[in-house]
């Protein structure tokens, strides 16, 4: 096709009334329009058909241009979706913090529970997540909250430097109750402070309340380097005295809780 100049084809909308005249003026070639198709070329024998919406194959240039536009739109939409937080996250208050841990009000704190699905004594699970507690009466260190079918509690048991790092830590009891079934567990954790927020240093032990009995924690006594406990099993009269010593591996008990050793395993 010596001497022929192949037209660059771009499909325009009907609102550009002078588009065909502009093409004729530029190329000096035969341009005809019938329905949704345009024929562009240097003469009738070298006409090139570009069809929009009829199912015929588009010109390579038009196809590439449309592909670039589609890819760009998809990228922008994806980026906007990634930057937009979900309503569930955005509606939640941030975790509580303070620059003075000694005055931290655990009973009114917003806490990310340190488990995903804690096992209850009946085999069901207690959901984790972020919980905003409300203080119980005049005690700022004890609070409660309800989420879904479960009731949650939080209690500051004691503040003490257990890990011997010259900073006071908090022994905290987090409870989860399924009141409709009459089952519950209370989990004891050792917290420390990081960037003005409480974070879990280690798990200690738990209580279990169920139809067949109760495993209770009767006494918690934190000291420098250790935590002493007294625990009971409602099916027998004895009291189990145990000591958790702080080590390089965290808190290690001197003996398991014989009635239910798994009570010392942190909830997942």
DRENLO-707386 format. One line per 4 residues: number of its first residue (from 1); for each residue x, y, z of C-alpha. Coordinates in nm, 2 decimals, padded with zeros to 4 digits. Last residue first. Layout:
NUM) X:Y:Z; ...
***
This chain:
268) -00.66:-01.92:07.16; -00.71:-01.94:07.53; -00.39:-01.96:07.74; -00.32:-02.31:07.88
264) -00.30:-02.32:08.26; -00.66:-02.45:08.29; -00.54:-02.75:08.08; -00.43:-02.92:08.41
260) -00.79:-02.98:08.53; -00.82:-03.15:08.86; -00.44:-03.15:08.92; -00.37:-02.78:08.87
256) -00.02:-02.83:08.75; 00.28:-02.78:08.97; 00.56:-02.52:09.02; 00.39:-02.30:08.77
252) 00.60:-02.12:08.50; 00.55:-01.75:08.41; 00.75:-01.63:08.12; 01.01:-01.83:07.93
248) 01.31:-01.63:08.07; 01.16:-01.70:08.41; 00.89:-01.55:08.64; 00.77:-01.80:08.89
244) 00.41:-01.92:08.92; 00.34:-02.06:09.27; 00.07:-02.31:09.36; -00.16:-02.39:09.65
240) -00.44:-02.63:09.57; -00.72:-02.63:09.82; -00.89:-02.96:09.93; -01.26:-03.03:09.98
236) -01.34:-03.21:09.65; -01.60:-03.17:09.37; -01.59:-02.79:09.40; -01.23:-02.78:09.28
232) -01.02:-02.51:09.45; -00.74:-02.28:09.38; -00.49:-02.08:09.59; -00.24:-01.88:09.39
228) 00.11:-01.73:09.43; 00.26:-01.50:09.17; 00.64:-01.46:09.13; 00.94:-01.24:09.06
224) 00.86:-00.95:09.29; 00.54:-01.05:09.45; 00.18:-01.11:09.33; -00.07:-01.28:09.56
220) -00.39:-01.42:09.40; -00.64:-01.60:09.63; -00.95:-01.81:09.58; -00.92:-01.90:09.21
216) -01.21:-02.13:09.14; -01.28:-02.45:08.94; -01.65:-02.51:08.97; -01.88:-02.82:08.92
212) -02.08:-03.03:08.68; -02.31:-02.76:08.55; -02.03:-02.52:08.47; -01.81:-02.25:08.62
208) -01.44:-02.25:08.53; -01.16:-02.03:08.67; -00.84:-01.94:08.49; -00.46:-01.93:08.49
204) -00.16:-01.71:08.43; -00.13:-01.56:08.08; 00.17:-01.35:08.00; 00.29:-00.99:07.93
200) -00.04:-00.87:07.78; -00.04:-00.51:07.67; -00.16:-00.20:07.85; -00.12:00.12:07.65
196) 00.11:00.42:07.72; 00.35:00.31:07.44; 00.39:-00.02:07.62; 00.26:-00.09:07.97
192) 00.25:-00.44:08.13; -00.03:-00.69:08.18; -00.03:-01.02:08.36; -00.34:-01.22:08.27
188) -00.61:-01.41:08.46; -00.90:-01.56:08.27; -01.25:-01.60:08.41; -01.47:-01.87:08.26
184) -01.85:-01.90:08.24; -02.14:-02.14:08.20; -02.50:-02.10:08.30; -02.64:-02.17:07.96
180) -02.84:-01.84:07.92; -02.58:-01.66:08.12; -02.30:-01.73:07.88; -02.03:-01.55:08.07
176) -01.68:-01.43:07.98; -01.45:-01.29:08.25; -01.12:-01.10:08.23; -00.91:-01.09:08.55
172) -00.61:-00.85:08.55; -00.28:-00.87:08.73; -00.11:-00.54:08.65; 00.25:-00.45:08.61
168) 00.47:-00.20:08.79; 00.81:-00.12:08.63; 01.15:-00.20:08.77; 01.19:-00.50:08.52
164) 01.15:-00.76:08.80; 00.89:-00.96:08.60; 00.63:-00.95:08.88; 00.64:-00.57:08.96
160) 00.30:-00.54:09.13; -00.05:-00.40:09.06; -00.33:-00.62:09.19; -00.67:-00.77:09.09
156) -00.79:-00.52:08.84; -01.12:-00.65:08.73; -01.29:-00.69:08.38; -01.62:-00.85:08.30
152) -01.78:-00.97:07.98; -02.14:-01.08:07.91; -02.20:-01.30:07.61; -02.49:-01.34:07.36
148) -02.38:-01.06:07.14; -02.16:-00.81:07.32; -02.23:-00.71:07.68; -02.00:-00.51:07.90
144) -01.87:-00.50:08.26; -01.64:-00.31:08.49; -01.41:-00.32:08.79; -01.12:-00.09:08.86
140) -01.32:00.24:08.86; -01.53:00.11:09.15; -01.81:00.36:09.23; -02.08:00.18:09.04
136) -01.94:-00.09:08.81; -01.73:00.08:08.54; -01.85:00.04:08.18; -01.63:-00.17:07.95
132) -01.57:-00.11:07.58; -01.47:-00.44:07.42; -01.26:-00.50:07.12; -01.25:-00.85:06.98
128) -01.27:-01.20:07.13; -01.56:-01.44:07.09; -01.64:-01.69:07.37; -01.65:-02.05:07.25
124) -01.87:-02.34:07.32; -01.73:-02.67:07.47; -01.94:-02.65:07.78; -01.65:-02.52:07.99
120) -01.59:-02.22:07.77; -01.32:-02.21:07.51; -01.18:-01.87:07.42; -01.23:-01.76:07.06
116) -00.99:-01.49:06.93; -00.81:-01.42:07.25; -00.63:-01.13:07.43; -00.94:-00.91:07.44
112) -00.87:-00.57:07.28; -00.96:-00.34:07.56; -01.16:-00.01:07.60; -01.13:00.08:07.96
108) -01.40:00.19:08.20; -01.34:-00.07:08.48; -00.96:-00.07:08.41; -00.93:00.30:08.51
104) -00.56:00.38:08.46; -00.44:00.60:08.75; -00.12:00.41:08.83; -00.06:00.37:08.45
100) 00.01:00.75:08.41; 00.06:00.84:08.05; -00.27:00.68:07.96; -00.43:00.46:07.69
96) -00.76:00.31:07.61; -00.81:00.12:07.28; -00.97:00.32:07.00; -01.35:00.34:06.99
92) -01.52:00.12:06.73; -01.73:00.27:06.45; -01.45:00.28:06.20; -01.38:-00.09:06.24
88) -01.74:-00.21:06.18; -01.79:00.06:05.91; -01.51:-00.07:05.70; -01.21:00.15:05.64
84) -01.17:00.32:05.29; -00.81:00.33:05.17; -00.81:-00.02:05.02; -01.14:00.05:04.84
80) -01.00:00.37:04.70; -00.69:00.19:04.57; -00.90:-00.08:04.41; -01.13:00.17:04.23
76) -00.82:00.36:04.10; -00.66:00.04:03.97; -00.98:-00.08:03.80; -01.02:00.26:03.63
72) -00.66:00.25:03.50; -00.70:-00.11:03.37; -01.02:-00.02:03.19; -00.86:00.29:03.04
68) -00.55:00.09:02.92; -00.77:-00.18:02.77; -00.98:00.08:02.59; -00.67:00.23:02.43
64) -00.53:-00.11:02.33; -00.86:-00.21:02.17; -00.88:00.12:01.98; -00.53:00.07:01.85
60) -00.58:-00.29:01.74; -00.90:-00.21:01.55; -01.21:-00.37:01.69; -01.33:-00.72:01.59
56) -01.70:-00.74:01.50; -01.96:-00.80:01.78; -02.18:-00.51:01.66; -02.11:-00.28:01.96
52) -01.86:-00.05:01.79; -01.73:-00.15:01.45; -01.41:-00.04:01.28; -01.38:-00.11:00.91
48) -01.07:-00.04:00.71; -01.10:00.08:00.35; -00.82:00.00:00.12; -01.01:-00.05:-00.19
44) -01.24:00.24:-00.13; -00.95:00.48:-00.11; -00.70:00.62:00.14; -00.89:00.46:00.42
40) -01.17:00.50:00.68; -01.50:00.31:00.70; -01.70:00.38:01.01; -01.96:00.15:01.17
36) -02.26:00.20:01.41; -02.51:00.28:01.14; -02.36:00.37:00.80; -02.08:00.62:00.79
32) -01.85:00.69:00.50; -01.50:00.83:00.48; -01.30:00.84:00.15; -00.97:01.01:00.21
28) -00.83:01.35:00.25; -00.68:01.24:00.57; -00.71:01.54:00.80; -01.01:01.71:00.63
24) -01.20:01.38:00.60; -01.14:01.30:00.97; -01.25:01.64:01.08; -01.57:01.61:00.86
20) -01.65:01.28:01.03; -01.61:01.43:01.38; -01.82:01.74:01.32; -02.12:01.63:01.52
16) -01.93:01.53:01.83; -02.24:01.43:02.03; -02.26:01.10:01.85; -01.98:00.96:02.06
12) -01.63:00.91:01.92; -01.44:00.60:01.81; -01.08:00.65:01.75; -00.90:00.54:01.44
8) -00.56:00.64:01.33; -00.57:00.63:00.95; -00.33:00.44:00.74; -00.15:00.67:00.50
4) -00.11:00.51:00.17; 00.18:00.61:-00.05; 00.27:00.25:-00.12; 00.00:00.00:00.00
***
